[in-house]
Each structure stands twice: as C-alpha cells, then as structure tokens.
C-alpha cells in the first residue's frame, strides 16, 4: 500500500496535500530482517523477549560496529518505508476518535522514522542479532547507537555537559 491510497483512511482521519519533496537526504546503512512480512503480523511495540531478528549492515559501515558489543542494549533507528506521510489526524482504535499524529507513536507521520531499544544478542561480521524490534522484514536501517541509559561518554566532559 502506498501513501496515496485512500482505502486505509478510517472514520474521522484526515490527510494533507503533500507534493513529496524533501529537505534532507539520509543514507540507508543496512537492512533489518524480522519474521513479519505484513503490517497485520507486526507487533505495535517491540518486546525485549521478542523473536531474534537480524540487522544487516552494508559495506562500508561495518567498521563502525567496533565497540558496540560493550553495551547490552542499543537504540535502532529505521525508515518505515511503507508508511503514509500525509496523515495528520488518526483514529488508532478505528472508532472515529482522532488524535494528531505527533501525539501518537504511529508509523504514519511526515518523517516515518521508527525507533526501538533492542537487546544485543550477538554480532557475526556485519550481522547484528537483536531482540525487541517492531518493524517489517526488509525495513531500511538509518542508525544504530548504544542505548542512552547504558552509554558512558568516551570524551572528557565539556562546559555544555550537564
């Protein structure tokens, strides 16, 4: 389904006109492999005890994995490539009651960036095994970072640090 489809608009939901232009570019640095092939199979929120998933890092980014195994958890940022980008009011319960997209953790948003805190289960070359994802098989990877709750800065503190 593409974002131009109107068949998935629920009662009370509203879209805006959008010409598809963008202001910035991103690089897909990898691909995420999960058991879920359709939106209906995919969980709404990843669970740390969820199924084992693989994050495939593309060359030349594999060297950037050095040190990530020190952390038990990581934050994964991914591009929800099949999501609508023009839906501003949404009815998550499909009951006609709507909310603004920015008050929801919906994949349907102007910049469909998904995030998940995952448990790192292992690294094999350019493959990272994790638990806790909630995206479709084949989802493009934007970034991978140590979980902020586990991260200790490597550089000395500066005057702007709190």
WOLINRA-V476993 format. One record per residue. N is the residue number from 1. PHI is phi in degrees with one decimal (NA if undefined). Layout:
<<N | PHI> <N | PHI>>
This chain:
<<1 | NA> <2 | -104.0> <3 | -71.9> <4 | -83.0> <5 | -67.4> <6 | -104.8> <7 | -68.0> <8 | -101.2> <9 | -83.0> <10 | -90.0> <11 | -56.6> <12 | 87.6> <13 | -74.3> <14 | -141.7> <15 | -109.5> <16 | -122.9> <17 | -71.4> <18 | -147.4> <19 | -87.3> <20 | 89.0> <21 | -74.2> <22 | -128.8> <23 | -100.4> <24 | -138.5> <25 | -115.4> <26 | -127.3> <27 | -111.3> <28 | -78.5> <29 | -96.3> <30 | -178.6> <31 | -136.1> <32 | -102.5> <33 | -114.4> <34 | -128.7> <35 | -77.3> <36 | -98.0> <37 | -98.4> <38 | -129.6> <39 | -59.1> <40 | -69.7> <41 | -82.7> <42 | -73.2> <43 | -67.8> <44 | -72.8> <45 | -145.1> <46 | -68.7> <47 | -117.6> <48 | -56.5> <49 | -92.8> <50 | -68.9> <51 | -67.4> <52 | -68.7> <53 | -124.7> <54 | -118.0> <55 | -108.7> <56 | -98.1> <57 | -89.7> <58 | -81.6> <59 | -70.6> <60 | -99.3> <61 | -87.5> <62 | -62.8> <63 | -62.9> <64 | -68.5> <65 | -75.4> <66 | -56.3> <67 | 98.5> <68 | -64.7> <69 | -66.6> <70 | -67.4> <71 | -105.6> <72 | -74.2> <73 | -134.6> <74 | -138.1> <75 | -103.2> <76 | -110.1> <77 | -112.8> <78 | -141.0> <79 | -97.8> <80 | -82.3> <81 | -62.1> <82 | -101.8> <83 | -83.1> <84 | -68.7> <85 | -119.3> <86 | -118.6> <87 | -92.6> <88 | -99.6> <89 | -120.6> <90 | -132.1> <91 | -114.9> <92 | -62.5> <93 | -92.8> <94 | 55.1> <95 | -121.4> <96 | 90.7> <97 | -80.0> <98 | -115.0> <99 | -137.9> <100 | -68.0> <101 | -55.8> <102 | -76.2> <103 | -98.1> <104 | -123.7> <105 | -98.4> <106 | -87.0> <107 | -73.8> <108 | -86.4> <109 | -156.2> <110 | -55.4> <111 | -118.3> <112 | -74.9> <113 | -98.3> <114 | -101.8> <115 | -134.3> <116 | -150.9> <117 | -92.6> <118 | -119.4> <119 | -90.9> <120 | -79.3> <121 | -101.1> <122 | 165.8> <123 | -130.9> <124 | -131.0> <125 | 65.9> <126 | -99.6> <127 | -103.9> <128 | -114.7> <129 | -94.4> <130 | -141.0> <131 | -128.1> <132 | 118.6> <133 | -83.4> <134 | -144.9> <135 | -134.7> <136 | -74.9> <137 | -58.1> <138 | 93.6> <139 | -64.0> <140 | -69.9> <141 | -90.9> <142 | -97.2> <143 | -163.8> <144 | -142.3> <145 | -136.9> <146 | -61.1> <147 | -57.4> <148 | -59.5> <149 | -75.0> <150 | -102.0> <151 | -79.3> <152 | -116.9> <153 | -55.3> <154 | -85.9> <155 | -90.5> <156 | -66.4> <157 | -61.2> <158 | -117.9> <159 | -62.5> <160 | -83.3> <161 | -75.0> <162 | -106.1>>
